Amino acid sequence: MSVPVVQKVVIIGGGFAGLECAKQLANKPTFEVTLIDRTNHHLFQPLLYQVATATLPSHDIARSLRSILADAENVTVLMDEVTEVDSKGKSVHGKSGNIYDYDTLVVAAGAKTGYFGNDHWAEHTIGMKTLAEACEIRQRVLKNLEQAELIDDVAERERLMTIAIVGGGPTGVELSGAFVELIQRSMKRNFRRIDTSDLKVILIEAGPRLLPPYQEDSSAYTQKRLESLGVEVLVNTMVTDIKKGQVITKDGVLEAGTILWAAGVEAEGIVSKLPVEVNRAGKVTPEPCLALPNHPEIFVAGDVTFMKDIKGVPVPGVAPAASQMGRFIGKLLVNEAVPGNENAERPGFVYWDKGAMAIVGRFHAVVEFGKIQLKGVIAWLAWLFIHILFLVDFRSKLSVFIHWLWNYVTNAPGVRVFEYKPSDYPEEDK
């Protein structure tokens, strides 16, 4: 009886795509899997904004990768950052100095904040792609409120109480609505020297409407709802520069104590090390089976891809798409490991569009699924159900549901503390 050949699979990234691929290969004796991520946790990015706006604690949307894959005896989880890919030698190099050999490589490294070539803007803004950034946003906003309570300078107080958000996609929409409700309503009795209703949230979109991928009536509903909450919505407003405490547009200069960037993403830098051309956003277009052209042993998935599926449907950079890609790759590898299937023609990836949704403040959301469009409370309930469904484990689902129930019933989100350091006052703003 022949002993099956063990295939070494290295997965870069523990996000939705990488984790789903690892799950498909878990406890399959023909695979020796190494999952490498520069953090030690899987992050549920769709709820990052709720950490940033003090609605949820960070541990509700993040869980240890080792814990998730604890029962997968053939999967090794390593916290390292891949810095080089040697496609000829079939190995990747970690920042730790370690070298990881592979027979199959799955690159699902995810995306980072992109500034459309204006990388110097990062010095004065905060993105929203990592847990650290979400916590930094929360800390910045809350610290600015504390400082506004201390000072008498009217102009400086107004600056500290202004939040500028660049980007009118789902992230910008959700952030702006949540911040207005958190500070103007939930925290209105928390301060004595400032009036939290003076908080100004400015949402800036370069295009003609918010939520560009959505239907026009969903965009119109979203803008109307945000404006009713008190958000100042600026559409057709191109940002030309960002400086310390200033957003410069074609129409003038906006002073803001907090500047958040939600306008663009690009693939993580390791993608540029792959033996394939990348587009302006650092993403790659793979074969229909998600392998790289001329490199059937290297797969890409999730936010690092720019592609259409075999039916010609554009695959968006959202969590369900990444999960489907990771699952597809895992199942393909398992199928090819069956004797006799080694040289079988690979199928093409088919994306199942599960719709789009965005929450627009308390008890309001927009949901689109094919020809179905939902708005208001019904859409919000659908958003709530689907997001809890996608959380990684029961503990997270139960914890998030309890937090949400408490927050919405009492109108009192409780994650309002931040770590004090002696250097915090006076603070050097970004």
C-alpha positions in Angstrom: 0.0 0.0 0.0 1.5 3.3 -1.1 1.9 6.1 1.4 0.2 9.3 0.3 2.5 12.2 -0.5 2.2 15.1 2.0 1.7 18.4 0.3 3.1 21.5 2.1 0.6 24.4 1.9 1.6 27.8 3.1 -1.3 30.3 3.6 -0.4 34.0 4.0 -3.1 35.8 5.9 -5.6 34.7 8.6 -8.5 36.8 7.3 -11.7 35.4 5.8 -10.0 33.9 2.8 -7.0 32.4 4.5 -8.9 31.0 7.5 -11.6 29.4 5.3 -9.0 27.7 3.2 -7.2 26.4 6.3 -10.5 25.0 7.6 -11.1 23.1 4.3 -7.7 21.5 4.7 -8.0 20.9 8.4 -7.2 17.3 9.5 -6.7 16.1 5.9 -3.7 13.8 6.2 -2.3 14.6 2.8 -1.7 18.3 3.7 0.8 19.9 6.0 -0.6 23.5 6.4 1.2 26.5 7.7 -0.9 29.7 8.2 1.2 32.8 8.6 -0.2 36.1 9.8 1.5 39.2 11.3 -1.1 39.3 14.0 -2.3 36.5 16.2 -6.0 36.9 15.6 -8.7 36.7 13.0 -10.6 40.0 12.7 -14.2 40.5 11.7 -13.6 43.7 9.8 -17.2 44.6 8.9 -17.7 45.5 12.6 -14.4 47.5 13.0 -16.4 50.8 13.0 -18.3 49.7 16.1 -15.0 49.3 18.0 -14.0 52.8 16.7 -17.3 54.3 17.9 -17.2 52.7 21.3 -20.1 50.4 20.7 -18.2 47.1 21.0 -15.1 46.0 22.8 -12.3 44.8 20.5 -12.4 41.2 21.8 -15.9 40.8 20.5 -14.7 41.0 16.8 -11.3 39.3 17.1 -10.4 35.8 18.1 -7.1 34.0 18.4 -6.2 32.1 15.2 -4.6 29.4 17.3 -7.9 29.0 19.2 -10.0 28.8 16.0 -7.7 26.1 14.5 -6.8 24.3 17.8 -8.5 21.0 16.6 -6.8 21.1 13.2 -3.8 18.9 14.0 -2.2 19.4 10.6 -2.4 23.2 10.7 0.4 25.2 12.3 -0.3 28.9 13.0 2.7 31.3 13.1 2.8 35.0 13.9 5.3 36.3 11.3 5.3 38.8 8.5 6.2 37.5 5.0 8.6 39.8 3.3 9.8 37.8 0.3 8.3 35.2 -2.1 10.8 33.0 -3.9 8.5 31.4 -6.6 11.4 29.6 -8.2 12.6 28.0 -5.0 9.1 27.6 -3.7 9.6 29.3 -0.4 8.6 32.4 1.4 10.7 34.4 3.8 9.5 35.8 7.1 10.6 39.0 8.9 11.6 36.7 11.7 14.3 35.2 9.4 12.5 31.9 9.0 12.1 30.4 5.6 8.9 28.4 4.8 9.0 25.9 1.9 5.8 25.2 0.1 4.3 23.0 -2.6 1.3 25.2 -2.8 1.1 28.9 -1.8 -2.1 30.7 -1.0 -1.8 34.5 -0.8 -4.7 36.0 1.1 -2.8 38.9 2.8 -5.7 41.3 2.7 -5.7 45.0 2.0 -4.4 48.2 3.7 -5.5 51.8 3.5 -4.7 53.3 0.1 -4.2 57.0 -0.6 -4.2 57.1 -4.4 -0.5 57.9 -4.5 -0.7 60.5 -1.7 0.9 58.4 0.9 2.0 61.4 2.9 -1.6 61.9 3.9 -1.3 58.9 6.2 0.6 61.1 8.6 -2.4 63.2 9.3 -5.2 60.7 9.0 -6.3 57.4 10.6 -7.4 54.5 8.4 -9.8 51.7 9.3 -8.4 48.4 8.3 -6.9 47.0 11.6 -7.9 46.6 15.2 -5.2 49.0 16.2 -6.6 51.7 13.9 -10.1 51.3 15.2 -8.8 51.6 18.8 -6.8 54.7 17.8 -9.9 56.3 16.3 -11.9 55.8 19.4 -9.0 57.1 21.6 -8.5 60.2 19.4 -12.2 61.2 19.4 -12.6 60.6 23.1 -9.4 62.4 24.0 -10.4 65.4 21.9 -13.7 65.6 23.8 -11.8 65.6 27.1 -9.5 68.3 25.8 -12.4 70.4 24.6 -13.9 70.2 28.1 -10.6 71.7 29.5 -10.2 74.8 27.2 -12.0 78.1 26.8 -10.8 78.9 23.3 -13.9 78.7 21.1 -12.2 78.1 17.8 -9.9 75.4 19.2 -12.9 73.7 20.9 -14.8 73.7 17.6 -11.8 72.1 15.9 -11.4 69.4 18.5 -15.1 68.6 18.2 -15.0 68.2 14.4 -14.6 64.8 12.8 -13.9 64.8 9.1 -14.4 61.5 7.3 -13.2 61.1 3.7 -15.0 58.5 1.7 -18.8 58.0 1.3 -18.8 54.2 1.0 -20.2 51.9 3.7 -17.3 52.5 6.1 -17.7 56.3 5.9 -21.5 56.1 6.2 -21.4 53.8 9.2 -18.7 55.8 11.0 -20.5 59.1 10.5 -23.9 58.0 11.7 -22.4 56.1 14.7 -20.3 59.0 15.9 -23.2 61.5 15.8 -25.4 59.1 17.8 -22.7 58.2 20.2 -21.6 61.7 21.1 -24.6 64.0 20.4 -27.1 61.6 22.0 -25.6 58.9 24.2 -23.0 61.2 25.8 -25.1 64.4 26.0 -25.2 64.3 29.8 -21.6 63.3 30.3 -20.0 66.8 30.0 -20.6 70.0 31.8 -18.5 72.6 30.0 -19.2 71.5 26.4 -22.4 70.8 24.6 -22.0 67.5 22.7 -24.7 68.6 20.2 -22.0 71.0 18.9 -20.1 68.0 17.6 -19.6 68.3 13.8 -19.3 65.3 11.7 -18.4 66.0 8.0 -18.7 63.2 5.4 -16.8 64.0 2.2 -17.4 62.1 -1.0 -15.7 62.8 -4.3 -18.5 61.4 -6.4 -22.0 62.6 -6.9 -23.6 60.4 -4.2 -23.0 58.3 -1.2 -22.7 54.5 -1.5 -21.7 54.6 -5.2 -22.2 50.8 -5.8 -25.8 50.9 -4.4 -29.0 51.9 -6.2 -29.6 55.6 -6.4 -32.6 55.5 -4.2 -30.6 53.7 -1.5 -27.9 56.4 -1.8 -30.6 59.2 -1.5 -32.2 57.5 1.5 -28.8 57.2 3.2 -27.9 60.9 2.6 -31.3 62.1 3.8 -31.0 59.9 6.9 -27.5 61.0 7.8 -28.4 64.7 7.3 -31.4 64.2 9.6 -29.0 63.0 12.3 -26.8 66.1 11.9 -24.1 64.8 9.6 -22.8 67.4 7.1 -22.6 65.5 3.8 -20.4 66.9 1.0 -20.7 65.2 -2.3 -18.9 66.1 -5.5 -16.1 67.3 -3.2 -12.6 66.2 -4.2 -9.9 66.2 -1.5 -6.8 67.9 -2.9 -4.6 67.8 0.1 -4.5 66.8 3.8 -2.4 68.6 6.4 -2.2 68.6 10.1 -5.8 69.2 11.3 -6.9 70.3 7.8 -8.7 68.7 4.9 -8.2 70.8 1.8 -10.8 70.5 -1.0 -11.5 72.4 -4.2 -14.0 74.5 -2.2 -11.9 75.4 0.7 -10.2 74.3 3.9 -12.0 72.2 6.6 -10.5 72.3 10.1 -10.9 69.0 12.1 -9.4 67.5 15.2 -9.9 64.0 13.8 -9.5 63.1 10.1 -10.5 59.6 9.1 -9.7 58.0 5.8 -12.3 55.6 4.4 -11.8 56.4 0.7 -9.6 53.7 -0.7 -7.7 50.4 -0.1 -4.8 48.7 -1.8 -3.3 45.2 -1.6 -0.7 44.4 1.0 2.8 44.9 -0.1 3.8 41.3 -0.3 1.6 40.9 -3.4 4.2 43.0 -5.3 6.7 40.1 -4.7 4.6 37.6 -6.7 5.6 36.7 -10.2 2.8 38.6 -11.9 1.9 42.2 -12.7 -0.2 44.2 -10.3 -2.6 47.1 -11.0 -2.5 50.6 -9.5 -4.1 49.3 -6.3 -1.4 46.6 -6.0 -3.9 43.8 -6.8 -3.6 40.9 -9.2 -5.9 39.3 -11.7 -5.6 35.5 -11.5 -6.8 32.7 -13.7 -10.5 31.7 -13.3 -9.4 29.0 -10.8 -7.7 31.7 -8.7 -4.1 30.5 -9.5 -1.6 32.8 -11.0 -0.9 32.7 -14.8 1.9 30.2 -15.4 2.1 29.4 -11.7 -0.6 26.7 -10.9 1.0 26.2 -7.5 0.3 29.8 -6.3 -3.2 31.0 -5.5 -4.6 34.4 -4.5 -7.8 35.2 -2.7 -9.7 38.0 -1.1 -8.7 41.7 -1.2 -5.5 41.0 -3.1 -7.5 40.1 -6.3 -9.1 42.2 -9.0 -11.2 39.9 -11.2 -14.5 38.7 -12.6 -15.7 35.2 -12.0 -16.3 32.8 -14.9 -19.8 34.2 -15.4 -18.4 37.7 -15.9 -19.5 39.0 -12.5 -17.1 41.4 -10.8 -15.9 40.0 -7.4 -16.0 42.7 -4.8 -13.6 43.1 -1.9 -16.0 42.0 0.8 -15.9 39.3 3.5 -18.4 36.9 1.8 -16.4 37.0 -1.4 -13.1 36.3 0.4 -14.6 33.4 2.3 -16.0 31.9 -0.9 -12.6 32.2 -2.6 -10.8 30.6 0.4 -13.3 27.8 0.5 -13.0 27.3 -3.3 -9.2 27.0 -3.1 -9.4 24.6 -0.2 -11.9 22.3 -1.9 -9.9 22.4 -5.2 -6.7 21.3 -3.4 -8.6 18.5 -1.6 -10.1 17.3 -4.9 -6.7 17.3 -6.6 -5.2 15.3 -3.9 -7.5 12.4 -4.7 -5.5 9.8 -6.8 -6.3 10.2 -10.5 -7.4 13.8 -10.2 -3.9 15.3 -10.3 -4.2 16.5 -13.8 -7.9 17.1 -14.0 -9.0 20.4 -15.5 -9.6 23.0 -12.8 -13.0 24.6 -12.5 -13.5 28.3 -12.5 -14.6 30.3 -9.4 -18.2 31.4 -9.3 -19.1 34.2 -6.9 -22.4 34.0 -5.1 -23.5 37.6 -4.5 -25.1 37.8 -1.1 -26.0 41.4 -1.5 -24.8 44.7 0.0 -25.7 46.4 3.2 -24.8 49.4 5.3 -26.1 50.6 8.7 -27.2 54.3 8.8 -27.5 55.1 12.4 -29.7 53.7 15.1 -32.4 51.3 13.8 -31.8 52.3 10.1 -29.9 50.5 7.3 -30.0 49.9 3.6 -29.9 46.3 2.2 -29.8 45.3 -1.5 -30.0 41.7 -2.7 -30.6 41.4 -6.4 -33.9 43.2 -7.1 -34.8 43.2 -3.4 -34.2 46.5 -1.6 -34.8 47.1 2.1 -34.6 50.3 4.1 -35.2 51.4 7.7 -35.8 49.1 10.6 -36.4 45.9 8.5 -33.0 46.4 6.8 -31.4 47.1 10.1 -32.8 43.8 11.5 -31.5 41.9 8.4 -28.1 43.6 8.9 -28.0 42.6 12.6 -28.9 38.9 11.8 -26.4 38.5 9.0 -23.5 40.0 10.8 -24.1 37.9 13.9 -24.4 34.9 11.6 -20.9 35.6 10.1 -19.1 36.0 13.4 -16.6 33.2 14.0 -17.9 31.4 17.1 -20.8 31.2 19.5 -19.1 33.1 22.2 -18.5 36.1 19.9 -22.1 35.9 18.6 -23.6 35.8 22.1 -21.4 38.6 23.4 -22.1 40.9 20.4 -25.8 40.3 20.7 -25.8 41.1 24.4 -23.8 44.3 23.8 -26.0 45.4 21.0 -29.2 44.7 22.9 -27.9 46.7 25.9 -26.6 49.6 23.8 -29.7 50.0 21.8 -32.1 49.6 24.7 -30.3 51.9 27.1 -28.8 54.2 24.4 -25.5 54.0 26.4 -22.5 52.4 24.6 -20.0 51.6 27.3 -16.6 51.2 25.7 -15.5 54.8 26.4 -12.2 54.3 28.2 -8.7 54.8 26.8 -5.2 54.3 28.2 -3.7 57.5 29.7 0.0 58.2 29.1 1.9 61.2 30.5 2.6 62.4 27.0 -1.1 62.7 26.2 -1.4 66.3 27.5 -0.6 68.4 25.7 -1.1 66.3 22.7 0.6 66.6 19.3 -2.2 66.1 16.9 -1.6 64.3 13.6 
